[in-house]
Amino acid sequence: MRSLTRPGIAVIAAAALLAGLATPALGADWPSATPTGLAQSAATPTSVTMTWSPVTRAERYRLQISSSATMENPTYQRSTDTTDVVEGLEPGRVYYVKVRVITADGVNRSAYSAAVKAWTSFAVPTGLKATERDATSVSFDWAGVPNAPRYRIRIADNASLTGATFHRFTPSDGTITGLSAAKTYYAQVRVITPDGLNLSGYSPTVTVKPTGDEGGGEEEPPSTGSKPLTIASYNIRCANCYSGQNLERPWSERRGVVVAAILKQKPDVIGVQEASQGWIVVNGRKISLSQFEDLRNRLRAGGTPYEVTNPHRNNCVNSETPNNCRYQDRGASKGTKIFFNSATVKLISQGSKKLPQCSGCNERYVAWAVLEQKSTGQQFFFAETHIEYGGSYYNLRKAQTEAMMAEVDRRRPSRIPAFVVGDLNSTRYATPANAPYDEIVSHGFIDVLGHTYKSPKVSSRATVEKRIRAHYNSLNSFIRTVPHFATNENGSNMDYIFTTSMRTLEWETVLNLDSSGKLAGTIPSDHNMIRATVLLP
């Protein structure tokens, strides 16, 4: 009898698992723990990014999403990593999300985690004003944003909000204490989650004194003087370069976290490398949309009106395709593209120049633009590039950088403030020298981090005032453990931001690290974004 009963139980157990039952059948192998650490890491008006802790031997995960706390009418999606972007949501709404372990075939291997709340992003709060004041405190009020879970006010005694303090409030009002009667303060408010994740941009700045005659109304700081400008550089790995190296994912799986990373930093201008002009492939199907257009569209959908300084794909009469190309200079620059936030920056002029190349190598360009910071009316020049890769191309990298800097000198008008950014494919350990770096510095540009040749030590030439993870390398190679040095040293970078003489408030090597110091979730690219916040002179 036992020899007949055991196979019967095994068949029942197997059938139960294949049916995806929430409770395992008798004797079934149910090895996976329920995922923990489920949390929201980013938001756009139509999407939320969720992360969770990895489960040992988990092949895949399933997310359950609902607009109801009782999980009615849920939708589902699968993930091969410990992060996923849930898209197609409504702006300014709370959603409930659970996660469980499944097999590659979709069979349940754990129970669902407890539901957590996740919010899509909201409109910027309006109407911030001071309502009551005494010698050391100010009470603020603003128009409540429907369904907003919480707010954050940042306040400082300077117009650039350097050294600001941050204060959280659940209703759309609150009092900030510990101020000085002798100072004028600048304040902004934004929507956040209860855990502090940003869900909107900051409101316009208002000025107020704890005592005095100011009405505390919505008053912009004086238009004269500098205001922070955020710039960045990011090699996003071309969509059609997928080779499965290490933890690499196709563009269709990476683009959500690339967009989330950019929107979290929200640079005014960002030089993007490898934003290919070729049509992207999703689920094996070619789509008549280039990678840079896909990125631009998704950034816009995320609530920030990013534009590309040059929208052309190819230098052809019909710039949409290189097939049967009749050459015409459209200023196209392959995957070397400049994106700008049109809400904060205005495009004045733009162009590109093809750099020297080797036989059979990809075309390399410098893309440039003259832009204007809308808050100050100050114009500045921005150039970005992607220099040839490979240890045998030292002389070519040097020649490409020389040609780039000649173009920068020719196109930069009236010696206005300027930036040169990009992937130079050359680090401080390059031999016989870090030629691209040396060439750019020789034209009067400043390495704000103060790299030292063949050493992680920060040189006396460094100008940045606050360093955030500057000791990490800018290349991660799709490996979770990013090489780094001591916290007071510089990482070994092949991605750079150079400036002319100006105040650099902050530098960040942008990394989404878990509690163990490793890259969390889907790794956006084999390079890390680098970001600097400056004040134009």
C-alpha positions as CSV (number, residue, x, y, z in Angstrom):
1,M,0.0,0.0,0.0
2,R,2.8,2.5,0.9
3,S,4.5,1.9,-2.5
4,L,1.2,3.0,-4.1
5,T,0.4,5.9,-1.8
6,R,3.7,7.8,-2.1
7,P,3.6,8.3,-5.9
8,G,0.0,9.5,-5.5
9,I,1.0,12.1,-3.0
10,A,3.9,13.2,-5.2
11,V,1.6,13.6,-8.2
12,I,-0.9,15.7,-6.1
13,A,2.0,17.9,-4.8
14,A,3.4,18.4,-8.3
15,A,-0.1,19.3,-9.7
16,A,-0.6,21.8,-6.8
17,L,2.7,23.6,-7.5
18,L,2.1,23.7,-11.3
19,A,-1.3,25.2,-10.6
20,G,0.4,28.0,-8.6
21,L,-1.5,27.4,-5.4
22,A,-0.7,29.9,-2.6
23,T,-0.3,27.0,-0.1
24,P,2.1,24.1,-0.8
25,A,0.7,20.6,-1.2
26,L,1.8,17.9,1.2
27,G,5.5,17.1,1.0
28,A,6.1,19.8,-1.7
29,D,9.5,21.5,-1.8
30,W,8.9,25.1,-0.9
31,P,12.4,26.4,-0.2
32,S,12.0,30.2,-0.5
33,A,11.5,32.7,2.3
34,T,9.1,35.5,1.7
35,P,10.9,38.5,0.4
36,T,11.6,41.3,2.9
37,G,12.6,45.0,2.6
38,L,10.0,45.9,-0.1
39,A,10.1,49.7,-0.5
40,Q,9.6,52.4,-3.0
41,S,12.8,53.9,-4.4
42,A,11.6,56.3,-7.1
43,A,8.5,57.8,-8.7
44,T,7.2,59.5,-11.8
45,P,3.7,60.7,-12.5
46,T,2.9,57.3,-14.1
47,S,5.3,54.9,-12.5
48,V,6.8,53.7,-9.2
49,T,10.1,51.9,-8.8
50,M,10.1,49.1,-6.1
51,T,13.1,47.4,-4.5
52,W,13.4,44.5,-2.1
53,S,16.1,42.3,-0.5
54,P,17.2,39.3,-2.5
55,V,16.1,35.8,-1.6
56,T,18.6,33.0,-1.8
57,R,18.1,30.8,-4.9
58,A,15.2,32.9,-6.1
59,E,14.8,32.5,-9.9
60,R,12.2,35.3,-10.3
61,Y,9.8,37.4,-8.5
62,R,6.2,38.5,-9.0
63,L,4.8,41.8,-8.0
64,Q,1.1,42.3,-7.2
65,I,-0.2,45.9,-7.6
66,S,-3.5,47.3,-6.6
67,S,-5.1,50.8,-6.0
68,S,-6.9,49.2,-3.1
69,A,-5.6,48.2,0.4
70,T,-7.6,45.0,0.1
71,M,-5.7,44.2,-3.2
72,E,-8.9,44.2,-5.3
73,N,-8.5,44.0,-9.1
74,P,-4.7,43.6,-8.9
75,T,-2.3,43.5,-11.8
76,Y,0.9,41.4,-11.9
77,Q,4.3,41.6,-13.4
78,R,7.5,39.5,-13.1
79,S,11.0,40.6,-12.4
80,T,14.4,38.8,-12.7
81,D,16.1,41.2,-10.3
82,T,15.3,42.8,-6.9
83,T,14.0,46.0,-8.5
84,D,11.2,46.7,-10.9
85,V,9.4,49.7,-12.4
86,V,5.6,49.5,-12.4
87,E,4.3,51.7,-15.2
88,G,0.9,52.8,-16.6
89,L,-0.3,54.3,-13.3
90,E,-2.2,57.5,-12.5
91,P,-0.5,60.7,-11.2
92,G,-0.8,61.6,-7.5
93,R,-2.2,58.2,-6.4
94,V,-1.3,55.7,-3.7
95,Y,-0.9,52.1,-4.8
96,Y,-0.3,48.9,-2.8
97,V,2.4,46.5,-3.8
98,K,3.4,43.0,-2.7
99,V,6.1,40.7,-3.9
100,R,6.7,36.9,-3.8
101,V,9.3,34.4,-5.2
102,I,8.3,32.4,-8.2
103,T,10.1,30.0,-10.6
104,A,11.1,31.0,-14.1
105,D,7.9,29.2,-15.2
106,G,5.7,31.2,-12.8
107,V,5.2,28.7,-10.1
108,N,4.9,30.2,-6.6
109,R,7.8,29.5,-4.3
110,S,6.9,31.8,-1.4
111,A,4.0,33.6,0.2
112,Y,3.5,37.3,-0.7
113,S,5.1,39.9,1.5
114,A,3.0,42.4,3.4
115,A,1.6,45.2,1.2
116,V,3.5,48.5,1.2
117,K,2.3,51.8,0.0
118,A,3.8,53.5,-3.1
119,W,2.9,56.8,-4.6
120,T,3.2,58.2,-8.1
121,S,4.6,61.8,-8.1
122,F,2.5,64.9,-7.5
123,A,2.2,68.4,-8.8
124,V,4.5,71.0,-7.2
125,P,2.8,72.7,-4.2
126,T,1.8,76.3,-4.7
127,G,0.9,79.3,-2.5
128,L,3.7,78.9,0.1
129,K,3.6,81.9,2.5
130,A,4.5,82.9,6.0
131,T,1.4,83.3,8.3
132,E,2.9,84.0,11.7
133,R,6.3,85.1,13.0
134,D,8.1,85.9,16.2
135,A,11.8,86.5,17.0
136,T,12.9,82.9,16.4
137,S,10.2,81.1,14.4
138,V,8.0,81.4,11.3
139,S,4.8,79.6,10.6
140,F,4.1,78.6,6.9
141,D,1.0,77.7,5.0
142,W,0.5,76.5,1.4
143,A,-2.2,75.1,-0.8
144,G,-2.6,71.4,0.0
145,V,-2.0,68.9,-2.8
146,P,-4.8,66.3,-3.0
147,N,-3.8,62.9,-1.6
148,A,-0.2,64.1,-0.7
149,P,1.0,61.9,2.1
150,R,3.5,64.4,3.6
151,Y,5.5,67.6,2.9
152,R,9.1,68.8,3.4
153,I,10.1,72.4,3.8
154,R,13.8,73.3,3.2
155,I,15.0,76.6,4.6
156,A,18.3,78.5,4.6
157,D,19.7,82.0,5.2
158,N,20.9,82.3,1.6
159,A,19.3,82.4,-1.8
160,S,21.2,79.3,-3.1
161,L,19.8,77.3,0.0
162,T,23.3,76.1,0.8
163,G,23.4,74.4,4.2
164,A,19.6,74.3,4.3
165,T,17.7,72.5,7.1
166,F,14.7,70.2,6.3
167,H,11.4,69.9,8.2
168,R,8.6,67.4,7.6
169,F,4.9,68.2,8.0
170,T,1.7,66.1,7.5
171,P,-0.8,68.9,7.0
172,S,-0.2,71.7,4.6
173,D,1.2,74.1,7.2
174,G,3.8,74.0,9.9
175,T,6.1,76.1,12.2
176,I,9.9,76.2,12.0
177,T,11.7,77.3,15.1
178,G,15.3,78.1,16.1
179,L,15.7,80.9,13.6
180,S,17.6,84.3,14.0
181,A,15.7,87.6,14.1
182,A,18.6,89.3,12.3
183,K,18.5,87.0,9.2
184,T,16.5,86.8,6.0
185,Y,15.4,83.2,5.2
186,Y,14.6,81.5,1.9
187,A,12.1,78.5,1.9
188,Q,10.6,76.0,-0.5
189,V,8.2,73.1,0.0
190,R,7.7,69.8,-1.8
191,V,5.6,66.6,-1.5
192,I,7.4,63.5,0.0
193,T,6.4,60.0,1.2
194,P,6.2,59.3,4.9
195,D,9.7,57.8,4.5
196,G,11.1,60.9,2.9
197,L,11.2,59.9,-0.8
198,N,10.6,63.0,-3.1
199,L,7.3,63.0,-4.8
200,S,7.4,66.4,-6.4
201,G,9.7,69.2,-7.3
202,Y,10.2,72.1,-4.9
203,S,7.9,75.1,-5.0
204,P,9.1,78.6,-5.9
205,T,11.3,80.2,-3.2
206,V,9.8,82.6,-0.7
207,T,11.7,85.0,1.5
208,V,10.8,85.9,5.1
209,K,12.4,87.3,8.3
210,P,11.3,86.1,11.7
211,T,10.7,89.7,12.6
212,G,10.3,92.7,10.2
213,D,7.9,94.2,7.7
214,E,8.0,91.5,5.0
215,G,4.5,90.2,4.3
216,G,6.0,86.7,3.8
217,G,4.2,86.3,0.5
218,E,5.4,84.5,-2.6
219,E,8.4,86.5,-3.4
220,E,11.3,85.3,-5.5
221,P,14.9,86.1,-4.4
222,P,16.5,89.0,-6.2
223,S,17.3,88.0,-9.8
224,T,20.9,89.3,-9.6
225,G,23.6,86.9,-8.4
226,S,24.1,83.2,-8.9
227,K,21.7,80.4,-8.4
228,P,22.6,76.7,-8.3
229,L,23.0,75.0,-11.7
230,T,23.2,71.2,-11.8
231,I,25.1,69.4,-14.5
232,A,25.8,65.7,-15.1
233,S,27.4,63.2,-17.4
234,Y,26.1,59.7,-17.9
235,N,27.2,56.8,-20.2
236,I,23.9,54.9,-20.4
237,R,25.2,51.9,-22.4
238,C,23.8,51.7,-26.0
239,A,20.6,49.8,-26.4
240,N,21.9,47.5,-29.1
241,C,25.2,46.7,-27.4
242,Y,23.7,44.1,-25.1
243,S,26.2,41.3,-24.5
244,G,25.0,39.8,-21.2
245,Q,28.2,40.8,-19.4
246,N,28.0,40.2,-15.6
247,L,24.6,41.5,-14.4
248,E,23.8,43.4,-17.6
249,R,20.2,43.7,-18.6
250,P,18.8,44.7,-22.0
251,W,17.7,48.3,-22.5
252,S,14.1,47.4,-22.2
253,E,14.8,46.3,-18.6
254,R,17.3,49.0,-17.8
255,R,15.6,52.1,-19.1
256,G,13.2,52.5,-16.2
257,V,16.0,52.7,-13.7
258,V,18.1,55.0,-15.9
259,V,15.1,57.4,-16.1
260,A,14.6,57.1,-12.3
261,A,18.2,57.9,-11.6
262,I,18.2,61.0,-13.9
263,L,14.9,62.3,-12.5
264,K,16.1,61.8,-8.9
265,Q,19.1,64.1,-9.7
266,K,17.1,66.3,-12.1
267,P,20.2,67.9,-13.7
268,D,19.6,71.2,-15.6
269,V,22.0,69.8,-18.3
270,I,23.3,66.3,-18.8
271,G,25.7,65.0,-21.3
272,V,24.7,61.5,-22.3
273,Q,27.0,59.0,-24.0
274,E,25.9,55.9,-26.0
275,A,22.3,57.3,-26.4
276,S,22.2,55.5,-29.7
277,Q,20.4,56.9,-32.8
278,G,19.7,53.3,-33.9
279,W,16.2,51.8,-33.5
280,I,15.6,50.0,-30.3
281,V,14.6,46.4,-29.9
282,V,12.0,45.4,-27.3
283,N,11.0,41.7,-26.8
284,G,12.7,40.8,-30.1
285,R,10.8,43.4,-32.1
286,K,12.5,46.5,-33.6
287,I,10.7,49.7,-32.8
288,S,11.1,52.8,-35.0
289,L,12.3,54.9,-32.0
290,S,15.9,55.6,-31.3
291,Q,17.4,55.1,-27.8
292,F,17.9,58.8,-27.2
293,E,14.3,59.5,-28.3
294,D,13.0,56.8,-26.0
295,L,15.0,58.3,-23.1
296,R,13.7,61.8,-23.8
297,N,10.1,60.6,-24.0
298,R,10.4,58.7,-20.7
299,L,12.0,61.7,-19.0
300,R,9.2,63.9,-20.2
301,A,6.6,61.3,-19.0
302,G,8.3,61.5,-15.6
303,G,7.3,65.1,-15.3
304,T,10.4,67.0,-16.4
305,P,10.4,68.7,-19.8
306,Y,13.8,67.5,-21.1
307,E,14.8,68.4,-24.6
308,V,17.7,67.3,-26.8
309,T,19.9,70.1,-28.1
310,N,20.0,68.3,-31.5
311,P,17.1,65.9,-32.3
312,H,18.5,64.5,-35.6
313,R,19.5,60.9,-35.8
314,N,21.8,61.0,-38.8
315,N,23.6,63.6,-40.9
316,C,21.5,62.9,-44.0
317,V,18.9,64.8,-45.9
318,N,16.4,62.3,-44.4
319,S,18.0,62.3,-40.9
320,E,15.7,59.5,-39.6
321,T,17.6,56.7,-41.4
322,P,21.1,56.1,-42.7
323,N,19.8,54.0,-45.5
324,N,20.4,55.6,-48.9
325,C,21.9,58.6,-47.1
326,R,22.5,61.8,-49.1
327,Y,24.9,63.6,-46.8
328,Q,23.8,66.8,-45.1
329,D,25.3,68.2,-41.9
330,R,22.4,68.1,-39.4
331,G,24.6,68.5,-36.3
332,A,23.8,64.8,-35.4
333,S,26.4,63.3,-33.2
334,K,25.6,59.5,-33.0
335,G,25.1,58.6,-29.3
336,T,26.8,61.7,-27.9
337,K,23.8,63.8,-26.9
338,I,23.1,66.8,-24.7
339,F,19.8,66.9,-22.7
340,F,18.5,70.0,-20.9
341,N,15.6,70.8,-18.7
342,S,13.7,73.3,-20.7
343,A,11.9,74.6,-17.5
344,T,15.2,75.9,-16.2
345,V,17.5,76.3,-19.2
346,K,17.1,77.9,-22.6
347,L,18.9,76.7,-25.7
348,I,20.7,79.5,-27.6
349,S,22.8,77.6,-30.2
350,Q,24.2,74.1,-30.7
351,G,26.3,71.9,-33.0
352,S,28.7,69.0,-33.2
353,K,32.0,68.1,-34.8
354,K,33.2,64.7,-35.9
355,L,36.5,63.7,-34.3
356,P,39.5,61.8,-35.8
357,Q,38.8,58.0,-35.9
358,C,40.5,54.7,-36.7
359,S,39.6,52.4,-39.5
360,G,36.6,50.3,-38.6
361,C,36.0,52.2,-35.3
362,N,32.8,54.0,-34.4
363,E,32.4,57.6,-35.3
364,R,33.2,59.9,-32.3
365,Y,31.9,63.4,-31.8
366,V,31.9,66.4,-29.6
367,A,28.5,67.9,-29.1
368,W,28.3,71.5,-27.9
369,A,25.6,74.0,-26.9
370,V,25.3,77.6,-25.7
371,L,22.6,77.6,-23.1
372,E,21.0,80.2,-20.7
373,Q,20.1,79.7,-17.1
374,K,16.6,81.1,-17.0
375,S,16.7,82.2,-13.3
376,T,19.7,84.5,-13.8
377,G,19.8,85.1,-17.6
378,Q,23.5,83.9,-17.5
379,Q,24.7,82.1,-20.6
380,F,27.1,79.2,-20.4
381,F,28.8,76.8,-22.8
382,F,28.5,73.0,-22.5
383,A,30.4,70.4,-24.5
384,E,30.4,66.6,-24.1
385,T,32.1,63.7,-25.8
386,H,32.9,60.0,-25.8
387,I,36.5,59.3,-26.7
388,E,37.8,56.1,-28.3
389,Y,38.1,53.0,-26.1
390,G,41.0,50.6,-25.9
391,G,44.5,50.4,-24.6
392,S,46.1,50.6,-28.0
393,Y,44.5,53.9,-28.9
394,Y,46.4,56.3,-26.7
395,N,47.6,58.5,-29.7
396,L,44.0,58.5,-31.1
397,R,42.5,59.6,-27.8
398,K,45.0,62.4,-27.6
399,A,44.3,63.5,-31.2
400,Q,40.5,63.3,-30.6
401,T,40.8,65.5,-27.4
402,E,43.0,68.0,-29.2
403,A,40.4,68.3,-32.0
404,M,37.6,68.6,-29.4
405,M,39.3,71.4,-27.5
406,A,40.0,73.3,-30.7
407,E,36.3,73.1,-31.5
408,V,35.5,74.2,-27.9
409,D,37.8,77.2,-28.2
410,R,36.2,78.1,-31.6
411,R,32.6,77.8,-30.5
412,R,32.7,79.2,-27.0
413,P,31.6,82.8,-27.2
414,S,33.2,85.7,-25.3
415,R,34.8,83.4,-22.8
416,I,31.5,82.7,-21.0
417,P,31.5,80.1,-18.2
418,A,32.0,76.6,-19.7
419,F,31.8,72.9,-19.0
420,V,33.4,69.9,-20.7
421,V,32.0,66.5,-19.7
422,G,32.0,63.0,-20.9
423,D,33.5,59.5,-21.0
424,L,37.2,60.0,-21.9
425,N,38.0,56.3,-21.7
426,S,41.2,57.2,-19.8
427,T,42.0,57.2,-16.1
428,R,44.7,58.6,-13.9
429,Y,46.5,55.2,-14.3
430,A,46.8,55.5,-18.1
431,T,50.2,55.3,-19.6
432,P,52.3,57.0,-20.8
433,A,49.9,59.8,-19.5
434,N,46.2,60.6,-19.0
435,A,46.3,62.5,-22.3
436,P,42.6,63.6,-22.6
437,Y,42.7,64.9,-19.1
438,D,45.9,66.8,-19.6
439,E,44.7,68.3,-22.9
440,I,41.5,69.6,-21.4
441,V,43.3,71.1,-18.3
442,S,45.8,72.8,-20.6
443,H,43.0,74.8,-22.1
444,G,42.2,76.4,-18.7
445,F,39.5,74.0,-17.5
446,I,39.4,72.8,-13.9
447,D,39.0,69.3,-12.6
448,V,36.8,70.1,-9.6
449,L,37.8,66.8,-7.8
450,G,41.5,67.4,-8.1
451,H,42.7,64.1,-9.5
452,T,46.4,63.2,-9.0
453,Y,48.2,61.1,-11.6
454,K,48.6,57.5,-10.5
455,S,47.4,58.3,-7.0
456,P,44.0,58.5,-5.3
457,K,45.1,61.6,-3.3
458,V,43.1,64.8,-3.7
459,S,45.3,67.5,-5.0
460,S,45.3,71.1,-3.8
461,R,43.6,72.1,-7.1
462,A,40.3,70.6,-6.1
463,T,37.5,73.1,-5.9
464,V,34.4,71.2,-4.9
465,E,33.0,72.0,-1.4
466,K,31.0,68.8,-0.7
467,R,31.9,65.3,-2.0
468,I,29.3,62.5,-2.2
469,R,30.8,59.1,-3.0
470,A,33.5,60.8,-5.0
471,H,35.8,57.9,-3.8
472,Y,34.0,55.4,-6.0
473,N,35.1,54.7,-9.6
474,S,32.8,55.9,-12.3
475,L,32.8,52.5,-14.0
476,N,31.0,49.6,-12.4
477,S,31.0,47.0,-15.3
478,F,27.6,45.7,-14.2
479,I,29.2,44.3,-11.0
480,R,27.5,45.0,-7.7
481,T,30.6,45.8,-5.8
482,V,31.9,49.1,-7.3
483,P,35.7,49.6,-6.8
484,H,36.4,52.5,-4.4
485,F,39.1,54.1,-2.3
486,A,39.2,55.8,1.1
487,T,36.4,58.3,1.6
488,N,38.8,61.3,1.5
489,E,40.3,60.1,-1.8
490,N,39.2,60.1,-5.4
491,G,37.9,57.2,-7.3
492,S,39.6,56.2,-10.6
493,N,37.4,57.8,-13.1
494,M,37.1,57.6,-16.9
495,D,34.1,60.0,-16.7
496,Y,34.7,63.6,-15.9
497,I,33.2,67.0,-15.3
498,F,35.5,70.0,-16.0
499,T,34.5,73.6,-15.4
500,T,36.0,77.1,-15.9
501,S,36.5,79.2,-12.8
502,M,33.4,79.0,-10.7
503,R,32.1,77.9,-7.3
504,T,31.3,74.1,-7.2
505,L,29.0,73.4,-4.3
506,E,28.7,69.6,-4.6
507,W,29.9,66.5,-6.5
508,E,28.2,63.2,-6.5
509,T,29.1,59.9,-8.0
510,V,25.5,58.6,-8.3
511,L,25.0,55.1,-6.8
512,N,22.0,53.2,-5.5
513,L,23.7,51.2,-2.8
514,D,22.1,48.7,-0.4
515,S,22.9,48.4,3.3
516,S,26.0,46.2,2.4
517,G,27.4,48.9,0.1
518,K,26.6,47.0,-3.1
519,L,24.6,48.3,-6.1
520,A,20.9,47.5,-5.5
521,G,18.4,46.2,-7.9
522,T,18.8,46.4,-11.7
523,I,22.1,48.1,-12.5
524,P,21.2,51.0,-14.9
525,S,24.5,51.1,-16.8
526,D,28.1,49.9,-16.8
527,H,29.0,53.5,-15.9
528,N,27.8,55.5,-12.9
529,M,26.3,58.9,-13.4
530,I,28.4,61.8,-12.2
531,R,26.8,65.1,-11.1
532,A,28.0,68.5,-10.0
533,T,26.1,71.5,-8.6
534,V,27.7,74.9,-9.3
535,L,27.1,78.6,-9.1
536,L,27.8,80.4,-12.4
537,P,30.0,83.5,-11.9
